[in-house]
Amino acid sequence: MENNLVHIAISPNALASLIKSGYIHAVDFKCLDADSKKTVWKLFLTAVKSTMKESSEH
């Protein structure tokens, strides 16, 4: 039997690294609980702020 999903756990630091490097995007996964969703939102907001800051410095 083939499953279309893989259920994994990943540290916030590892996820942040994947987000910042562009290897994973918000549409690539879904959060399974409210605490995870809150953490993921913060990671994406931090990544966006970092990208905007880097863009304004150039």
N, C-alpha and C positions, 0 to 999 in steps of 0.2 A: 504494500500500500504506500503510495507516494503522498507526502504532505507538502503543501505549498508554503508553509511557514516553518521557521526555525526559532525556537524560544531560547533566548540567551540572556545572561546578565553581564553587564559591562560596567566598569568603574566610570564615574563622572569624568575623571581625568583622561581616560582613554577615549571616551566619547567626544570630549571637547577637542582632543587632538584630531580625530577623524573629521569633525565638523570644520575646524579651522583649516585643515588641509583640503577640504572640498571632497573628501572621499565618501561622505554620507550627508544626506539632505533630509529635511523634515518629512518629505513625502515618502521616504524610503522605509519608514517604520511607524508604529503606533505605540503609545504608552499604555501600559496595562493597569495603572493605578494613578491616583491624583498626585501623590508625592513624586512619582517618577515624571509625570507631566510637568510639574512645577520646576523640577530640576532641569529638565530638558529645555524648557522655555528660557530659563536663566542662562544656560549654556549657549543657546542660539543668540540671545540678546547680547551676551558678552562678545561673541564672535562678530556680530554685526558692528558693535561699537568699536571693536579692535580694527576691523576692516575700514570703517569710516575714518578712524583716527589715522591709520596708515595712508589712506588716500589723500587726506588733507595735508599731510606732511610732505607730499611729493609735488 
